[in-house]
Amino acid sequence: MLISVDPASDIPPYEQVRSAIARAIADGELAPGTRLPSVRELAANLALAPNTVARAYRELESAGTIVGRGRKGTFVTPRAASGAIADARAAAEAYAGQARTLGLDPEDALGLVRAALGMQG
């Protein structure tokens, strides 16, 4: 898995890491059961703070893409390969494009998604 982080990008580093891992999973580069590098190892390889990589991992875990198993490590879940994640990502990208076309503020667009998912705040 090749991940690069562009420090000059407007996209936060944690999101660059998160999206690179999600893309590698969706593309089949990371199969279910694949063990990911530890947070510290990946942070050192990317010259990032461990908290940055930890946030990317937390977001992937909350999406059901990866699972942490304590000292055993962090692994790609079988659910991630089911296509549901890739389909959801495609739908999210389509929605984001439509929201931009409509001129919605990103926070308003996210608020609509939260409401549709029945989330608070």
trRosetta pair geometry for C-beta under 8 A, 3 or more apart (Angstrom, degrees):
i j d omega theta_ij theta_ji phi_ij phi_ji
1 20 7.7 114 174 143 103 101
1 21 7.1 33 -173 -111 144 68
1 24 5.0 35 -129 -149 105 165
1 29 6.3 121 -98 132 78 120
1 30 6.0 18 -79 -65 124 111
1 36 7.9 -23 30 -127 158 79
3 16 7.8 122 -175 135 99 88
3 17 6.1 46 -174 -125 142 67
3 20 4.4 113 -121 125 93 154
3 21 7.1 -6 -87 -55 130 74
3 42 7.5 24 51 -160 146 106
3 45 8.0 86 62 110 105 118
3 46 6.4 -39 103 -87 111 123
4 16 7.9 -71 99 161 48 124
4 20 7.6 160 34 -103 48 152
4 46 7.8 168 -133 -128 31 95
5 9 7.9 -119 -180 23 61 126
5 13 5.0 34 -159 -138 134 92
5 16 4.9 122 -121 100 77 143
5 17 6.6 -14 -81 -58 113 83
5 46 5.4 71 1 -173 125 115
5 47 7.9 -144 55 61 124 83
5 48 6.5 68 17 -62 168 122
6 9 4.0 86 90 -28 109 111
6 11 7.7 64 62 54 102 99
6 16 6.8 -173 28 -119 74 155
7 13 7.3 0 -103 -77 61 111
9 16 6.6 106 70 -73 152 132
11 15 5.1 -116 176 87 95 120
11 16 5.4 116 114 -61 116 89
11 19 7.9 -43 175 14 144 141
12 15 4.7 87 64 9 84 105
12 16 7.2 -148 97 -9 43 86
13 16 5.4 -53 -148 33 37 114
13 17 6.4 34 156 -16 68 103
13 46 7.9 141 -173 144 117 130
13 48 5.7 173 157 -122 143 129
13 52 5.1 -8 100 -169 119 136
14 17 5.8 -55 -153 38 33 110
14 18 6.1 34 150 -20 67 109
14 52 4.9 -140 -72 -168 86 71
14 53 7.4 -157 -117 -76 77 21
14 55 4.2 -24 -141 87 147 118
14 56 4.6 -160 -167 -56 75 85
14 59 7.4 110 153 2 111 134
15 18 5.4 -49 -138 39 34 114
15 19 6.0 29 162 -15 67 107
15 56 7.4 -165 -71 -101 19 93
16 19 6.2 -57 -141 40 24 104
16 20 6.3 26 157 -21 61 110
17 20 5.9 -58 -147 35 27 111
17 21 6.5 21 158 -14 64 107
17 42 7.5 101 -150 151 130 128
17 46 7.0 -8 -92 -115 115 176
17 48 7.4 -85 -56 16 138 173
17 52 7.0 117 2 141 145 92
17 53 5.9 -122 174 -114 168 65
17 56 3.9 -61 95 -93 113 166
18 21 6.2 -62 -152 38 27 105
18 22 6.2 23 155 -16 65 112
18 55 7.9 -68 -54 115 119 76
18 56 4.0 -150 -61 -146 80 87
18 59 5.2 -11 -122 78 141 130
18 60 5.9 -166 -140 -51 86 95
19 22 5.5 -53 -140 41 34 112
19 23 6.0 38 157 -23 66 106
20 23 5.8 -53 -145 35 27 112
20 24 6.4 28 154 -20 62 106
21 24 5.7 -54 -148 35 32 111
21 25 6.5 31 153 -18 65 104
21 30 7.2 -6 -164 8 70 159
21 36 7.2 18 -138 -120 130 135
21 56 6.8 117 12 157 133 118
21 60 6.0 -38 98 -88 133 150
21 65 7.6 118 123 131 104 137
21 66 7.5 -25 151 -39 134 134
22 25 5.8 -55 -151 36 31 111
22 26 6.2 28 153 -17 66 109
22 60 6.5 -155 -68 -110 90 103
22 63 7.8 0 -105 86 121 156
22 65 6.1 -55 -108 -142 83 165
22 85 7.0 -139 -158 162 95 124
22 89 6.7 150 153 -90 126 143
23 26 5.7 -55 -143 40 31 109
23 27 6.0 23 159 -13 66 113
24 27 6.0 -58 -139 44 26 106
24 29 4.1 -78 -163 69 80 121
24 30 4.6 62 128 -7 102 108
25 28 7.9 45 175 -65 29 20
25 29 7.4 -74 -60 55 22 77
25 30 4.7 -46 -86 68 63 109
25 65 6.0 137 68 -169 172 109
25 66 8.0 -130 -75 -59 149 88
25 76 5.6 175 -116 -136 113 124
25 80 4.8 -52 173 159 135 127
25 81 7.1 -115 178 -73 88 68
25 85 6.8 -11 111 96 122 151
26 80 7.9 -102 -68 170 56 88
26 85 6.2 -129 -85 104 94 104
26 86 4.2 129 -144 -91 107 97
26 89 6.4 -59 -87 29 153 152
28 31 6.7 23 -166 -81 65 73
28 81 7.5 75 -105 -131 70 100
30 34 4.7 -131 -167 60 81 155
30 36 7.7 21 -148 -83 142 88
30 76 5.1 161 142 -64 106 150
31 34 5.3 116 59 -37 63 110
31 76 6.6 151 101 78 30 145
31 81 6.7 25 -155 -84 55 142
32 76 5.3 -130 -118 110 35 100
32 77 6.4 -34 -134 125 93 25
32 78 4.3 56 -150 -98 148 53
32 80 6.4 162 -91 55 83 95
32 81 4.7 -89 -42 -3 105 133
33 75 5.9 -20 -148 -173 28 122
33 76 6.4 -34 25 65 25 88
33 78 7.5 33 -40 -68 81 77
34 75 6.6 152 75 -153 39 71
34 76 4.6 28 46 12 89 120
35 73 4.7 24 -153 122 110 151
35 74 7.1 111 -159 71 63 47
35 75 5.5 -39 -97 -94 55 80
36 42 7.4 -13 160 -51 97 137
36 57 7.5 173 101 -112 153 109
36 66 6.4 -6 -13 -139 140 142
36 73 6.9 170 53 168 63 104
36 74 4.6 -38 50 89 111 100
36 75 6.9 -166 0 -89 83 25
36 76 7.2 114 -44 -43 98 77
37 41 4.2 -122 175 93 108 120
37 42 4.3 136 90 -56 122 91
37 45 7.0 -3 143 5 170 140
38 41 4.4 91 53 7 84 105
38 42 6.9 -163 82 -3 41 85
38 73 6.8 -97 -80 -125 76 84
38 74 7.6 131 -111 10 43 104
39 42 6.3 -62 -146 41 25 103
39 43 6.0 26 157 -20 64 113
39 50 5.3 74 139 -161 105 91
39 53 4.8 156 -155 103 75 116
39 54 4.9 33 -143 -74 143 77
39 57 6.2 -86 -90 -6 100 150
39 74 8.0 80 -45 -10 79 141
40 43 5.7 -56 -142 38 28 113
40 44 6.2 28 158 -20 64 107
40 50 5.5 -13 -94 -108 62 121
41 44 5.9 -57 -150 35 27 109
41 45 6.4 25 153 -17 63 108
42 45 5.6 -54 -146 38 34 113
42 46 6.1 12 161 -2 68 113
42 48 7.9 -19 125 50 76 116
42 53 4.9 146 92 -141 112 148
43 46 6.2 -70 -143 49 25 96
43 48 4.8 -105 -146 77 72 82
43 49 6.4 -52 -157 122 126 17
43 50 4.4 -88 -33 -89 171 54
43 52 6.7 127 -118 57 102 94
43 53 4.4 -121 -67 -2 88 135
44 47 7.5 24 -171 -75 29 39
46 53 7.2 140 43 -73 134 115
48 52 4.4 -98 166 68 119 139
48 53 5.9 126 93 -39 127 93
49 52 4.8 103 63 -8 80 102
49 53 7.8 -162 93 3 48 81
50 53 5.9 -59 -154 42 41 105
50 54 5.9 45 149 -25 72 109
51 54 5.2 -52 -140 38 34 118
51 55 6.4 41 157 -25 65 99
52 55 6.0 -51 -155 28 27 109
52 56 7.0 26 148 -15 60 103
53 56 5.5 -52 -153 35 38 113
53 57 6.3 38 150 -18 68 105
54 57 5.6 -55 -148 39 32 112
54 58 6.2 38 151 -24 66 104
55 58 5.5 -50 -146 33 33 114
55 59 6.5 31 156 -17 64 104
56 59 6.0 -57 -151 36 29 109
56 60 6.5 26 152 -15 64 108
57 60 5.7 -57 -147 40 32 110
57 61 6.1 33 154 -21 67 108
57 66 6.6 -76 -154 81 74 142
57 68 7.2 71 161 -64 120 113
57 74 6.1 -55 -150 -142 125 165
58 61 5.6 -57 -146 38 29 111
58 62 6.3 27 156 -18 65 106
59 62 5.8 -51 -143 36 31 109
59 63 6.5 26 154 -14 62 108
60 63 5.8 -60 -150 40 31 109
60 65 4.4 -80 -172 67 84 119
60 66 4.6 33 128 18 116 109
61 64 7.7 50 -180 -69 33 21
61 65 7.3 -92 -74 53 24 73
61 66 5.4 -62 -79 78 67 82
61 67 6.3 108 -132 -103 91 37
61 68 6.1 -18 -105 -12 142 95
61 74 7.7 -86 -75 -146 112 115
63 85 6.9 85 147 -123 115 107
64 77 6.1 -83 167 57 67 159
64 79 5.2 -47 152 97 113 143
64 80 7.1 -176 122 -67 73 75
64 85 7.5 -151 84 -78 92 109
65 76 7.1 -44 160 -141 69 70
65 77 6.3 179 167 28 18 106
65 79 7.7 -114 -99 90 32 94
65 80 4.5 80 -147 -102 61 118
65 85 5.7 90 -96 -117 97 151
66 74 5.5 33 164 170 124 101
66 75 6.5 163 -158 84 79 33
66 76 5.8 -51 -103 -100 77 41
66 77 6.1 -170 -111 -16 18 89
66 80 7.1 30 -58 -56 51 146
67 74 7.0 179 88 -153 34 65
67 75 5.8 -21 60 62 82 84
67 77 5.2 87 -17 -73 105 103
68 73 7.7 -124 -144 136 60 30
68 74 4.8 -30 -99 -100 67 87
69 72 4.1 -36 105 64 112 117
69 73 6.2 9 54 61 96 49
69 74 7.2 170 15 -91 72 34
69 75 6.4 16 -5 3 118 111
72 75 8.0 -24 120 -29 104 115
76 80 5.3 -98 -176 53 88 147
76 81 7.3 71 148 -39 117 100
77 80 4.8 115 63 -13 79 98
77 81 8.0 -157 98 1 56 80
78 81 6.2 -63 -165 36 43 104
78 82 7.1 60 142 -46 69 96
79 82 5.4 -38 -158 -1 43 122
79 84 6.7 -41 176 46 83 127
79 85 7.4 103 131 -35 79 108
80 85 5.2 -2 -146 -6 59 150
82 85 7.4 103 54 1 78 84
83 86 5.4 -58 -153 44 50 111
83 87 5.8 50 150 -22 78 106
84 87 5.8 -56 -145 39 29 110
84 88 6.1 28 157 -18 65 108
85 88 5.8 -55 -145 38 29 110
85 89 6.2 31 154 -21 64 106
86 89 5.7 -52 -147 34 30 112
86 90 6.5 31 154 -19 63 104
87 90 5.7 -53 -150 35 32 111
87 91 6.4 30 152 -16 65 106
88 91 5.6 -54 -148 38 34 111
88 92 6.2 36 152 -21 66 106
89 92 5.5 -53 -146 36 32 113
89 93 6.3 32 155 -19 65 105
90 93 5.8 -53 -147 36 30 111
90 94 6.4 32 152 -19 63 105
91 94 5.7 -54 -149 36 32 112
91 95 6.3 32 152 -18 65 106
92 95 5.6 -54 -147 38 32 111
92 96 6.2 34 153 -21 65 105
93 96 5.6 -50 -144 35 31 113
93 97 6.5 33 154 -19 63 104
94 97 5.8 -55 -152 35 30 112
94 98 6.4 28 152 -16 64 107
95 98 5.7 -57 -148 39 32 110
95 99 6.1 35 153 -22 67 106
95 109 7.5 144 146 -174 98 112
95 113 7.3 101 140 -82 153 112
96 99 5.6 -51 -144 35 31 113
96 100 6.5 32 154 -19 63 103
96 109 7.1 91 -116 158 58 150
97 100 5.8 -53 -151 34 31 110
97 101 6.4 33 151 -20 64 106
98 101 5.5 -52 -147 35 34 115
98 102 6.3 27 155 -13 66 107
99 102 5.8 -60 -148 43 30 107
99 104 4.3 -69 -170 49 86 127
99 106 7.6 93 132 -106 135 49
99 109 3.9 47 -154 -112 152 135
100 103 7.5 38 179 -74 33 27
100 104 7.3 -79 -69 44 24 80
104 108 5.0 -129 -174 84 96 115
104 109 4.6 111 119 -60 132 96
104 112 7.9 -42 -164 -2 154 135
105 108 4.3 86 61 5 89 107
105 109 7.0 -161 87 -8 45 84
106 109 5.5 -55 -147 37 34 113
106 110 6.3 33 156 -17 68 105
107 110 5.6 -52 -145 39 33 111
107 111 6.2 42 151 -26 64 104
108 111 5.4 -51 -149 32 32 117
108 112 6.7 36 152 -21 63 100
109 112 5.8 -51 -156 30 33 112
109 113 6.8 31 148 -16 63 103
110 113 5.5 -53 -152 36 38 112
110 114 6.3 41 150 -21 69 103
111 114 5.6 -50 -145 35 33 113
111 115 6.3 33 154 -18 65 104
112 115 5.7 -53 -148 37 31 111
112 116 6.3 31 153 -19 64 107
113 116 5.6 -56 -147 37 32 112
113 117 6.3 22 156 -11 66 109
114 117 5.9 -65 -148 44 28 104
114 119 4.2 -87 -163 68 81 112
114 120 7.7 -68 168 73 117 11
114 121 6.9 -93 179 87 153 50
115 118 7.6 38 -178 -74 32 26
115 119 7.5 -84 -61 49 23 72
